[in-house]
């Protein structure tokens, strides 16, 4: 259960930085934000079923995730490079990372 909770927290932190497969190039920031909110709803619905409190998207982690997502896109590979450096730039008590690619829906990320 603790692994699922950590994975859910990581997905929330990274969700807004990962462009969904259906993203519209005309306004990707708006769609990414909507995708992140939807992913948070999916994760929190699961947490509620497990008797756990909901999570909120942390702006500080969201910024770090966006930077890391951009770096991975530039390098054209998934990685955890620089994780400890990113962790050192946050005041969060918990910072985990889960990278993924090509998930068509928020629900697909949670399987």
Secondary structure as the mmCIF struct_conf table of DSSP 4:
data_model
#
loop_
_struct_conf.conf_type_id
_struct_conf.id
_struct_conf.beg_label_comp_id
_struct_conf.beg_label_asym_id
_struct_conf.beg_label_seq_id
_struct_conf.end_label_comp_id
_struct_conf.end_label_asym_id
_struct_conf.end_label_seq_id
HELX_RH_AL_P HELX_RH_AL_P1 UNK A 2 UNK A 15
TURN_TY1_P TURN_TY1_P1 UNK A 16 UNK A 17
BEND BEND1 UNK A 18 UNK A 18
HELX_LH_PP_P HELX_LH_PP_P1 UNK A 19 UNK A 20
TURN_TY1_P TURN_TY1_P2 UNK A 21 UNK A 22
HELX_RH_3T_P HELX_RH_3T_P1 UNK A 25 UNK A 27
HELX_RH_AL_P HELX_RH_AL_P2 UNK A 28 UNK A 49
TURN_TY1_P TURN_TY1_P3 UNK A 50 UNK A 51
HELX_RH_AL_P HELX_RH_AL_P3 UNK A 59 UNK A 75
TURN_TY1_P TURN_TY1_P4 UNK A 76 UNK A 76
BEND BEND2 UNK A 77 UNK A 77
TURN_TY1_P TURN_TY1_P5 UNK A 81 UNK A 82
HELX_RH_AL_P HELX_RH_AL_P4 UNK A 83 UNK A 88
TURN_TY1_P TURN_TY1_P6 UNK A 89 UNK A 89
BEND BEND3 UNK A 93 UNK A 93
BEND BEND4 UNK A 104 UNK A 105
HELX_RH_AL_P HELX_RH_AL_P5 UNK A 106 UNK A 109
TURN_TY1_P TURN_TY1_P7 UNK A 110 UNK A 110
#
